[in-house]
């Protein structure tokens, strides 16, 4: 069982090495990187490339580790007992399986995505240490042990919003998805928009990379935002010369709302344009 990428996902050599190392070691793959660099999509494409099912656990700030195992609905059981429902005799009716339970009991080895683990409380990763290590857990209400017959391929993503505990990191294989270089960006564009105007794309990539390198930028545009911007340029029939524009008064790229996502960065470009105009008049 090896991952080699897919026709819809450009996987670098070091990324495929990391994925396959995690599969061989049977350890979770912890993937970090800027938002929009394809961490979540990676899990989807691993599942597609391996012909495996995908189970996704979207982590939020309120998510608790127990929810990934199971939840016991005591309120519903109490209500049903008051109504004389015969189902109350079987407590299993009130156990809701979590994503780890589903992954552990899947008929074929699945891919389990634990998405954005750093959104949760700091104790969240620690609370999953034993379950991810031993691939089993105990259901107190029924007295059963749920054990994985085959270890799922676990992909864990993080946007680095908070540090993860050392004990958790020791149990993972780690990979950081670096921002793609120009050549890889071109390959990504070719996968998503085959046959798109090559000269327009080449110029747009130059502008995009220049925006990312602008000093003082609060949020650098991501790969997904580049793809959105290109789609808009083509949809709105923006010509090559408009994208190539070097007039200081038009320093902000066309349809910049796809790239600049806060008022501070728009203001920064407006100030830069003003300074260049003033320098131009002074010269």
C-alpha positions in Angstrom: 0.0 0.0 0.0 1.9 3.0 -1.3 0.9 6.6 -2.1 2.3 8.1 -5.3 0.0 11.1 -5.7 -3.0 11.4 -8.0 -3.9 13.1 -11.2 -5.7 15.8 -9.2 -3.0 16.4 -6.6 0.6 17.5 -7.1 2.6 15.7 -4.4 6.3 16.6 -4.0 8.8 13.7 -3.5 9.3 14.6 0.2 5.6 14.6 0.8 5.0 11.2 -0.8 8.0 9.8 1.2 6.4 11.2 4.4 3.0 9.7 3.6 4.5 6.2 2.9 6.7 6.4 5.9 3.7 7.0 8.2 1.9 4.1 6.5 4.8 1.7 7.0 5.3 2.8 10.6 1.6 2.7 11.3 1.8 6.1 13.0 -0.3 9.2 12.5 1.1 11.6 9.9 1.1 15.1 11.4 0.9 17.7 8.5 1.6 21.3 9.1 1.7 24.3 6.7 0.2 27.6 5.8 -3.6 27.6 5.5 -4.6 26.9 1.9 -1.6 24.7 1.1 -3.7 21.5 0.6 -3.4 19.7 3.9 -7.0 18.7 4.1 -7.1 17.8 0.4 -4.0 15.6 0.9 -6.0 13.2 3.1 -8.8 13.1 0.5 -6.3 12.3 -2.3 -4.5 9.7 -0.2 -7.8 7.9 0.2 -8.5 8.2 -3.5 -5.0 7.1 -4.5 -5.2 4.0 -2.2 -8.8 3.2 -3.0 -9.7 3.6 0.7 -12.7 5.1 2.4 -12.2 8.5 4.1 -13.5 9.4 7.5 -13.2 13.1 8.5 -13.3 14.5 12.0 -13.4 18.3 11.8 -12.1 19.7 15.0 -13.5 22.9 16.5 -12.6 24.9 19.6 -15.4 23.1 21.5 -14.5 19.6 20.4 -13.6 17.0 23.1 -11.5 13.9 22.5 -14.4 11.7 23.9 -16.5 12.7 20.9 -14.1 11.0 18.6 -14.7 7.7 20.5 -18.4 7.8 21.4 -21.0 9.7 23.2 -23.6 8.3 25.6 -27.0 10.0 25.3 -28.3 9.7 28.8 -31.0 12.3 28.3 -32.7 10.4 25.5 -32.5 7.2 27.6 -34.1 8.9 30.6 -36.9 10.3 28.3 -37.6 7.0 26.7 -37.7 5.3 30.1 -40.3 7.8 31.2 -42.3 7.0 28.1 -42.0 3.2 28.7 -40.0 2.6 25.5 -38.7 -1.0 25.6 -35.4 0.1 24.0 -34.1 1.4 27.3 -33.2 -2.1 28.3 -30.4 -2.0 25.7 -28.0 0.8 26.5 -26.3 0.3 23.1 -29.2 2.2 21.5 -28.0 5.4 23.2 -24.3 5.1 22.3 -23.3 7.3 19.3 -20.2 6.1 17.6 -17.4 8.7 17.0 -15.0 8.8 14.0 -12.3 6.7 15.7 -14.9 4.0 16.5 -16.0 4.0 12.8 -12.3 3.9 11.7 -11.5 1.0 14.1 -14.4 -1.1 12.9 -14.3 -0.3 9.2 -14.4 -3.4 7.0 -11.3 -2.2 5.0 -8.4 -0.1 6.1 -9.7 3.5 6.0 -8.0 6.9 6.0 -9.0 8.9 9.1 -8.5 12.7 8.9 -8.4 14.6 12.1 -8.6 18.1 10.7 -7.1 21.2 12.4 -6.3 19.6 15.7 -4.7 22.8 16.9 -8.2 24.5 17.1 -9.1 22.4 20.1 -8.1 22.8 23.8 -4.5 22.1 24.6 -5.5 18.9 26.4 -7.2 17.5 23.3 -4.1 15.8 21.8 -3.1 14.3 25.2 -6.5 12.8 25.6 -6.1 10.8 22.4 -2.6 9.5 23.2 -3.5 6.0 24.3 -6.3 5.5 21.7 -4.0 6.5 18.8 -1.1 4.5 20.2 -2.9 1.2 21.1 -5.7 1.7 18.6 -8.3 0.6 21.2 -10.5 2.1 23.8 -13.0 1.0 26.5 -16.7 1.7 26.5 -17.7 2.1 30.1 -21.4 2.0 29.6 -21.4 -1.4 27.9 -18.1 -2.8 29.2 -16.8 -3.6 25.7 -13.4 -2.9 24.2 -13.3 -1.5 20.7 -10.1 -2.5 19.1 -8.9 -1.8 15.5 -8.6 -5.0 13.5 -6.4 -3.1 11.1 -4.8 0.3 12.0 -6.3 3.1 10.0 -4.1 5.5 8.1 -4.4 8.6 10.3 -3.7 12.1 8.9 -3.7 15.0 11.4 -3.5 18.6 10.2 -2.5 21.7 12.1 -2.2 25.3 11.1 0.2 25.9 14.0 -2.2 28.0 16.0 -0.8 26.5 19.1 2.0 24.2 20.1 1.2 20.5 20.4 2.4 18.4 23.4 5.7 16.6 23.1 4.2 13.3 24.1 1.8 13.6 21.2 4.5 14.7 18.7 6.6 11.6 19.7 3.8 9.3 18.4 3.5 11.0 15.0 5.5 11.2 11.8 5.9 14.8 10.9 5.8 16.7 7.6 5.7 20.4 6.9 4.2 21.4 3.6 6.4 24.3 2.5 4.9 26.9 0.2 5.4 25.7 -3.4 8.0 27.2 -5.7 7.1 28.7 -9.0 7.5 25.4 -10.9 5.3 23.5 -8.5 2.7 26.3 -8.6 2.6 26.0 -12.4 2.1 22.2 -12.0 -0.7 22.8 -9.6 -2.4 25.3 -11.9 -2.0 22.8 -14.8 -3.8 20.1 -12.8 -6.7 22.3 -11.8 -7.0 24.3 -15.1 -5.5 22.3 -17.9 -5.1 24.4 -21.1 -5.7 27.8 -19.3 -4.1 30.8 -21.1 -0.3 30.0 -20.6 0.9 33.6 -21.0 -1.7 35.0 -18.7 -0.8 32.3 -16.1 2.9 33.0 -16.4 2.3 36.8 -15.7 -0.2 36.1 -13.0 2.3 33.8 -11.2 4.9 36.6 -11.2 2.4 39.1 -9.7 1.2 36.5 -7.2 4.7 35.7 -6.0 5.5 39.5 -5.8 2.4 40.0 -3.6 3.6 37.3 -1.3 7.0 38.8 -1.0 5.7 42.3 -0.1 7.3 43.3 3.2 4.8 44.0 5.9 2.0 41.8 4.5 -0.2 40.5 7.3 -1.6 37.5 5.4 0.2 36.1 2.5 -2.2 34.7 -0.2 -2.2 30.9 -0.4 -2.3 28.4 -3.2 -6.0 28.0 -3.0 -6.4 31.8 -3.3 -4.1 31.8 -6.4 -6.4 29.3 -8.0 -9.5 31.4 -7.2 -7.8 34.5 -8.6 -6.9 32.8 -11.9 -10.4 31.5 -12.2 -11.7 35.1 -11.8 -9.1 36.5 -14.3 -10.3 34.1 -17.0 -14.0 34.5 -16.1 -13.8 38.3 -16.2 -11.7 38.1 -19.4 -8.9 40.2 -17.8 -6.2 40.6 -20.5 -2.5 40.0 -20.2 -1.6 43.7 -20.2 -3.9 44.5 -17.3 -2.2 41.8 -15.2 1.2 43.0 -16.3 0.4 46.6 -15.5 3.4 48.4 -13.9 1.7 51.8 -13.5 2.3 52.9 -9.9 -1.2 54.2 -9.7 -2.4 50.7 -10.4 -0.1 48.8 -8.1 -2.9 46.7 -6.6 -3.6 43.7 -8.8 -7.0 43.4 -10.6 -9.6 41.5 -8.6 -7.3 41.8 -5.6 -10.1 40.7 -3.2 -9.2 37.1 -4.1 -5.6 37.7 -2.8 -5.7 40.3 -0.1 -8.1 39.3 2.6 -7.9 42.1 5.2 -8.1 45.9 5.2 -4.5 46.3 6.5 -3.0 44.6 3.5 -5.1 46.6 1.0 -4.1 49.7 2.8 -0.5 48.6 2.6 -0.7 48.4 -1.2 -2.4 51.7 -1.4 0.3 53.3 0.6 3.0 51.7 -1.6 1.2 53.0 -4.7 1.0 56.5 -3.1 4.8 56.5 -2.3 5.7 55.3 -5.8 3.5 58.1 -7.4 5.2 60.7 -5.1 8.7 59.4 -6.0 7.7 59.5 -9.7 6.6 63.1 -9.4 9.8 64.0 -7.5 12.0 62.4 -10.2 
